[in-house]
Amino acid sequence: MQFDFDAGKYAIYVWPAFVLTAAVFAWMIADSLSAARRWRAEAERRQAEAKGPRA
């Protein structure tokens, strides 16, 4: 299978659109992972707080 990367006269529109889309997807993935880490840390903190100090 061979890909044809020639976008012809529309390349000035096509390639920036691909780059922008890839950048937005990367940002969305990074933001989701970051939020998940924060939520998990908050849940663990609340869980530890609810258990209280143990002797």
C-alpha positions in Angstrom: 0.0 0.0 0.0 1.4 3.3 -1.0 0.2 6.7 0.1 0.0 9.7 -2.2 1.0 12.8 -0.1 0.6 15.2 -3.0 -2.4 17.4 -2.2 -1.9 19.5 -5.4 -3.1 23.0 -5.4 -5.0 22.5 -2.2 -1.9 21.5 -0.2 -1.7 25.0 1.4 -5.1 24.2 3.0 -4.9 20.5 3.6 -1.5 20.1 5.4 -2.1 22.9 7.9 -5.5 21.4 8.6 -3.9 18.0 9.3 -1.3 19.6 11.5 -3.9 21.6 13.5 -6.1 18.5 13.9 -3.1 16.4 15.2 -2.2 19.2 17.6 -5.7 19.5 18.9 -6.0 15.7 19.4 -2.6 15.7 21.2 -3.8 18.5 23.5 -7.1 16.8 24.2 -5.3 13.5 25.2 -2.8 15.3 27.4 -5.5 17.3 29.1 -7.6 14.2 29.7 -4.7 12.3 31.2 -3.8 15.3 33.4 -7.4 15.7 34.6 -7.6 12.0 35.3 -4.5 12.2 37.5 -5.9 15.1 39.4 -9.2 13.4 40.0 -7.5 10.2 41.1 -5.3 12.1 43.5 -8.3 14.0 44.9 -10.2 10.8 45.3 -7.3 9.1 47.1 -6.9 12.2 49.4 -10.7 12.2 50.3 -10.6 8.4 50.9 -7.6 8.8 53.2 -9.3 11.7 54.9 -12.6 9.7 55.4 -10.7 6.8 57.1 -9.2 9.2 59.6 -6.0 8.6 61.6 -5.4 5.0 62.6 -3.4 4.1 65.6 
